[in-house]
């Protein structure tokens, strides 16, 4: 291998980088980013226009309006581990990343630290 690769596409690429002492720290930092990016707003479905706003942290509603500003559709999202992540596409599990030295930390929904519920409309 000549230098750090511009693309990391497979689990074997990660294993090879971790085996090289000069690239291990950089590869672990990259894996940590992918591990943290597993969390995001995941669509739960469309909800009725008259549905009340959620009061539970980690939920939000996105409104879709027409040109006149009238809300025509509402969608409910939940902050959670996304079912399709870059880590999954690499073929690396969260348990493997932790075993290699990453920290699996729960990433809070935006707004939860400030005491807000993360609810948006």
C-alpha positions in Angstrom: 0.0 0.0 0.0 1.4 3.4 -1.0 -0.2 6.1 1.3 -3.6 6.3 2.9 -6.3 5.3 0.4 -8.6 7.9 -1.0 -11.5 5.4 -0.8 -12.4 2.9 1.9 -15.0 0.6 0.4 -15.0 -2.7 2.2 -14.4 -4.3 5.6 -11.2 -5.7 4.3 -10.0 -2.2 3.5 -10.5 -1.3 7.2 -8.8 -4.4 8.4 -5.8 -3.6 6.2 -5.6 -0.1 7.5 -5.8 -1.2 11.1 -3.0 -3.7 10.4 -0.7 -0.8 9.3 0.6 1.0 12.4 1.0 4.3 10.6 -2.7 4.3 9.5 -4.4 2.7 12.4 -5.2 5.9 14.3 -6.6 7.6 11.2 -8.7 4.5 10.3 -10.1 4.4 13.9 -11.0 8.1 13.7 -12.8 7.4 10.5 -14.7 4.4 12.0 -15.7 6.6 15.0 -17.2 9.1 12.7 -19.2 6.4 10.9 -20.3 4.9 14.2 -21.6 8.3 15.4 -23.3 9.0 12.1 -25.5 6.0 12.5 -27.9 8.2 14.4 -30.3 10.5 12.5 -33.9 11.4 11.8 -35.7 8.3 10.4 -39.0 8.8 8.7 -41.8 7.0 10.6 -44.6 7.9 8.2 -47.1 10.4 7.1 -49.5 11.6 9.8 -52.9 13.4 9.6 -52.8 17.2 9.3 -54.7 17.6 12.6 -52.4 15.2 14.6 -51.0 16.8 17.7 -47.3 17.5 17.9 -45.3 14.8 19.8 -44.2 15.7 23.3 -41.6 12.9 23.5 -37.9 13.8 23.1 -36.4 12.6 19.8 -39.5 13.1 17.7 -40.3 15.8 15.2 -42.8 16.7 12.6 -42.0 18.2 9.2 -44.7 20.1 7.4 -44.9 20.3 3.6 -46.7 23.4 2.4 -47.9 24.5 -1.0 -47.1 27.8 -2.7 -49.7 29.6 -0.7 -48.2 28.4 2.6 -51.0 26.0 3.4 -49.7 22.8 5.0 -50.7 19.9 2.7 -48.7 17.0 4.3 -47.1 16.2 7.7 -44.4 13.6 8.4 -43.3 12.2 11.7 -39.5 11.5 12.2 -37.8 9.8 15.1 -34.1 10.2 16.1 -32.6 6.7 16.1 -30.0 4.4 14.6 -30.7 4.5 10.9 -31.3 1.2 9.3 -29.0 2.0 6.3 -25.6 3.5 7.3 -22.2 3.9 5.8 -20.9 1.6 8.5 -23.3 -1.1 7.2 -22.2 -0.6 3.6 -18.6 -1.2 4.6 -19.7 -4.5 6.1 -18.5 -3.5 9.6 -20.8 -4.0 12.6 -20.9 -1.7 15.6 -19.5 -4.5 17.8 -16.5 -4.9 15.5 -15.8 -1.1 15.5 -15.9 -1.1 19.3 -13.7 -4.2 19.5 -11.1 -2.3 17.3 -11.1 0.6 19.7 -14.1 2.9 18.9 -16.6 4.1 21.5 -20.3 3.3 20.9 -21.9 6.4 22.4 -25.6 7.4 22.1 -25.8 10.5 20.0 -28.6 12.7 21.4 -31.2 14.2 19.2 -30.5 17.8 18.3 -32.1 20.1 20.9 -32.2 17.4 23.7 -29.2 18.8 25.5 -30.8 22.3 25.9 -33.8 20.8 27.5 -36.0 21.0 24.4 -37.8 18.0 23.2 -36.4 18.0 19.7 -39.9 18.6 18.5 -40.2 20.7 15.3 -43.1 21.7 13.2 
